[in-house]
Amino acid sequence: MKKRNLVKIGAIVTGVSLAVCGCGSAESAGNAGQSESQTQTAAGETTENSNGEMTTFTFSKISYPSVTLAEGQTPDDNAVLDYLRDNYQVDMKLAWQAEASEYNNKLSLNIASGGLPDIFYLKGDDYRTFVQLAQNGMLADLTDIYEDNISDTIKNIDASYGGRNFEPVTVDGRIMAVPAGNLDGQQDVLWLRKDWLDNLGLEVPKTVEDLEKVLTAFVYDDPDGNGIDDTIGLTVDATKPVGLYNHAFGLEPIFYSFNAYPSYWMKNDQGEIYYGSTAPEMKEALALLQDWYKKGLIDKQFATRIGSGETEAVFTSGQSGAYFGAVHANYVDAFTNNPDIELIAVNAPLDGSGKYNYVLPSPTASMLCISSECSDPAKALQIIGIGNDLYRGFDEKANKIFEEAGIAPSSNGRRAVFPQGAATFDYYNIIEKLGKAVKEQIDTGSYTEYDGITQYDKDQVDLAAGFADGSNRTEVSWKAYVYRYVASEILSDPAINPLEAAYYYATESSASIQSELDTLEQEMYLSIIIGEKDVDYFDEFVEKWNDIGGSTLLEEVKEAAK
Ligand SMILES: [Ca+2]
C-alpha cells in the first residue's frame, strides 16, 4: 500500500469548502465551456491508443442477482464489454461484484487484502472509506485530467449541479473520484386520494389545520361512499416513522412544517451546528402527531404493520387516503386494485410563513474511483464517459447490438452488464425537467426536446401522454402519468424551500455509535406518537441521546464541518 502523509480531517474539509465557494477546481471541472482539444469520447466515435494497443482495466460493481440475463450474457462477458473492446480498445475485466447490501463489506475486504480494481464503484453511505483511500494515496488524483477526458455528457450533467456534486469528492483541494450526484426533486410530498376529496367536496389542503380537516373527513365521513366505516387517514411506516430525503410513508413533512429537521445536522441562526432531532421545535410536531393518532387520523394499526409491503398495502388496497413520499412513490397495485383511482401530489403542510420546507439530499449518491495503481487514469476517465453514453442509449449502433443480445433497456437490466453498474449520471433537476416536457406534451400535443434527453425520458413522455389521452391505459403508463404529470408539476411550486444540511457524512465514531442512536430515536417517535409515552419523554430522549454518544458525534461533526 502506498502511503502519503495522513491528512487530518480538517484539511479535507478545507478542500470541501473551496469547492463550495467556487474557488476550487470543482468550478472549472463543472464548466463544459472550457474543454480543449481532447480525445473525442462521444459514443459512436472510435478512439484508439496512439500505439493502437489494448488497455486492460479491472473493475468492481454492484451485482443484480434478480435480473435474468439473456443466454450468453454474463456480468463479466457480455455484448457491452465486447463493444467496448471492439470499438475503444479497452478490455474491461470484472474483478468482483457484490449485492448492494454486501458491497461495502466486500470493498473493505478488498482494501485489506490489497490490489484494488482499476475502476471501482463506491456507495455514498461508505464515504469514510473514500476519504481514507484518498488520504492514503490509494486513489488517482483526477484534478488535472478530468476536464480533458470525461465525456461532454457528464460535463453537462456536472454543470447542472453548480459544483455541488464535486464538494464531497474534493479532498484537500484535489478531485479524487467521479461523482454521481443525488437528484433534486425526490423530497417527500403529500399524496392524496383526489377522488375522495371530490366525493366529500373538500379543498386541497395547504396548512397543518387544513390537513387535519381532510384526514378527519377521510376517516369519519365515508369518503369511498360504501356506507361502511372502513377508511383510514394517514398511512405511516412503523419501522421508520421519520427518515431522510426520499423516504416513503414517513412523517418528515409534518416536522418540517414546524421548522424541525429530524435526522439532519443543521445550522441555527447563530451559525451553530445541532442535531435536528434534538431541537425544541420537535416537541410541537410530536404533540400534534400524538393528538392525531389519538383522534384516529393516523392509521391506528400502523405500529403493528412491520411485515414487508404491509404499510404500502394499506394504501394500495384502497383503505387509506393519504401518505407522504417522493413524486415517484406511487404504487401500481393501487391502480390494479382500482383503475378509477385518482391521486394528487401536494406541497403540504406549509410552515407558518407559507413555505414548503425540505432538506436537500447528500450531494453524492455514489462515485466511481480510479485506483492510484491504474496504468492510465486518463483513459479510465474516458471509458467512464463512454460507458455512460452507451448506458444512456446515445449510440444507435450500440443500441442495436445490445438489443440483439437481449440486454434490457430497463435500469437494472443495464446495470447488471454495464461496468459502471449502479453509478448513474443525470441532471440535478432532471425530474422537474422531464416533468415539464410531459406537461407540455399532454397540454399542447408536442414538446421541446432538451439537451441530453434519453430514450428512457422520451418513453416516459409517450407513456404518460398515452395514459392521459386514453390510448394506453396500463400499469406502466399509469405510473408514468402519475409520477411525471400529476406529481412532477408541483416541483416548480414557488412555495418550495430547499434547505442545505450543515453536514451529510459519517464521522469517526459513526460506525460504532450510529445504529444505537438511530434505534433510540425511532423508538422515541413510535412511543410518543402512539401515546405510550408522554410528549415530555422527548427531553429524556435528548439527554439519553447525548449520553450514549450523540454529543461525541456532534463534536466530530462540528470539527469536520469547520
Ligand atoms: Ca366507507
Residues whose N, C-alpha, C, O or C-beta is under 5 A from the ligand:
A	BS01	CA	D222 D224 G225 N226 G227 I228 D229 D230 T231
